[in-house]
Amino acid sequence: MTYTFDFSVLLPHWEQFAQGCLLTLRLSAISVLVGLAVGLMTVLGKRSSNAALNWIAQSYIELTRNTPFLVQVLFIFFGLPSLGVSLTPNTAAVLALSLNLGAFSAEIIRTGIESVPRGQFEAGAALGLSRFQTFRHIVLKPALRTIYPSLAGQFVMLLLTTSIVSSISAEELTSVAQNIDSLTFRSFEVYIVAAMLYLAMSLLFSTAFKAIDRLFFTYPMK
Amino acid sequence: MIRDFTLADLWLVVQGLWATLALSGVAFAGGGLAGLGVALARTSNIRTLRWGAGVFIDFFQGTPMLLQLFLVFYGLPVFGLKLNVWVAAAIGLTLHAGAYLGEIWRGGIQAVPRGQVEAASALGLPYGVRMRYVVLPQALRMSFAPTVGFLVQLIKGTSLAAIIGFVELSRSGQLLSSVTYKPLLAFGLIAACYFVICFPLSRYSARLERRFAAPA
């Protein structure tokens, strides 16, 4: 092997790398919040008695889950302007990521709610609790406990998926890495560093999510 | 030059579709072999092997697939290999699939009741025979649904090869969109192609899952 690694040329760019991590985290955080809201609304749509709403929610879920994220991003960023909806790369990225998470989280949330036995709802009603009270005091926690691990997994997955929005040059770690690559011509080194930063972030979050799981979702539950 | 859709454009899509299927097939086959190795290493009695497989899985599950492709694409020349996007994409996806399938099948292997392994050992079966005839058939059957689920993820994942310049379905879509300037139609068509491949597989996987979830 004749190649000599040279990571020292990247040292002056450490601030850009740090900035890239922050941008990725910000993008992920916004998309998680919006995506969860979309997911909840989709679950409501799927559980409603309105056939049209059901159908829309179901089609949205299936279409999103069975097409690649890259195509979704390109469709939103390049396709929507021809319908008169022009978005900046960053907005398109948030939209695409949220819609993607919305579909995946909807399925997770729905299974969580369905995992609570019917008898629990009926017992709540028999005790004279309102629908909301039943949900709040009886259904919510067990449902959360079921869905939490998968949901946390989806969040970490989303953090990794954000790298794809570099293809529409939204601002995040991978596009920052591409910029540094074009300045230093040290592609291999640049992407090793970027990959390690992603690894650190995803390990950090999966560890934190596991700690939260132990604290809040393990019996005896507070 | 901006022009209308022609038959040649459809041909481009067909070629892209073919490349996507070929790449998925190669990656799934290669990843299956790699995954088997990873799963066996992860469940072996040798500590170093377990640790090595663990690091491999953590790396591939903890970094974006796009970066993995970049690393292979820019890393191959470093190791003196001639650059070819086909090879780079296939290697990257194979390693990725190896890690995920390895983790899925590890779960399967560990879900086989201990008594089965113990009984096989008591009968004097060596490791290879025990795995081949006792553990793996049960483990793979149990992890069949998530394996099909991962295949869907892998097929969607091949789209990222477009970013390193491999012409498959998504790249055809990009080319189509730039020559016809009908991005909505181009990407819509490409999305429909993926949907037609992935939807039946997703359905199949979900049905398998329900069947295995049902009490025997």
Contacts between the chains, C-beta under 8 A, distances in Angstrom:
chain1	res1	chain2	res2	distance
A	1	B	78	7.3
A	1	B	79	6.3
A	1	B	80	6.8
A	2	B	80	7.5
A	3	B	78	4.4
A	3	B	79	7.7
A	62	B	195	7.9
A	62	B	199	6.4
A	62	B	202	7.6
A	63	B	191	7.6
A	63	B	195	6.6
A	65	B	198	7.9
A	65	B	202	6.5
A	66	B	152	7.0
A	66	B	156	7.9
A	66	B	194	6.7
A	66	B	195	4.9
A	66	B	198	3.9
A	66	B	199	4.7
A	66	B	202	5.7
A	67	B	156	7.0
A	67	B	191	4.5
A	67	B	194	4.7
A	67	B	195	5.6
A	67	B	198	7.1
A	68	B	156	4.0
A	68	B	157	7.3
A	68	B	158	8.0
A	68	B	159	3.7
A	68	B	160	7.9
A	68	B	170	6.5
A	68	B	194	5.9
A	69	B	156	7.2
A	69	B	159	7.8
A	70	B	159	4.4
A	70	B	160	6.2
A	70	B	162	6.7
A	70	B	163	7.4
A	70	B	170	5.6
A	71	B	159	6.2
A	71	B	170	5.7
A	71	B	173	6.7
A	71	B	187	5.9
A	71	B	190	5.6
A	71	B	191	5.0
A	71	B	194	6.5
A	72	B	191	7.5
A	74	B	170	7.5
A	74	B	173	7.0
A	74	B	174	6.8
A	74	B	177	7.6
A	74	B	183	7.5
A	74	B	187	5.2
A	75	B	183	7.6
A	75	B	184	7.4
A	75	B	187	4.1
A	75	B	188	6.9
A	75	B	191	6.4
A	78	B	177	6.1
A	78	B	183	3.9
A	78	B	187	6.8
A	79	B	183	4.5
A	79	B	184	4.1
A	79	B	187	5.1
A	79	B	188	7.1
A	80	B	184	7.7
A	81	B	183	7.8
A	82	B	182	7.4
A	82	B	183	6.2
A	82	B	184	5.1
A	83	B	184	6.8
A	160	B	62	7.7
A	160	B	63	6.9
A	160	B	64	4.3
A	160	B	65	7.4
A	161	B	64	7.2
A	162	B	64	7.8
A	163	B	64	3.7
A	163	B	66	4.7
A	163	B	67	6.1
A	164	B	64	7.4
A	164	B	66	5.8
A	164	B	160	6.9
A	164	B	163	7.9
A	166	B	66	7.4
A	167	B	163	5.6
A	174	B	64	7.0
A	174	B	66	6.5
A	174	B	67	6.8
A	187	B	70	7.5
A	187	B	74	3.9
A	188	B	71	7.2
A	188	B	74	4.6
A	188	B	75	5.3
A	188	B	78	5.5
A	191	B	67	5.8
A	191	B	70	4.4
A	191	B	71	5.3
A	191	B	74	6.1
A	192	B	71	6.7
A	194	B	67	5.9
A	195	B	63	4.5
A	195	B	64	7.7
A	195	B	67	4.5
A	195	B	68	7.4
A	195	B	71	6.2
A	198	B	62	7.0
A	198	B	63	4.9
A	198	B	64	5.6
A	198	B	67	6.3
A	199	B	58	7.6
A	199	B	59	6.6
A	199	B	62	4.5
A	199	B	63	5.2
A	202	B	62	4.4
A	202	B	63	7.4
A	203	B	58	7.4
A	203	B	62	5.8
A	206	B	62	7.8
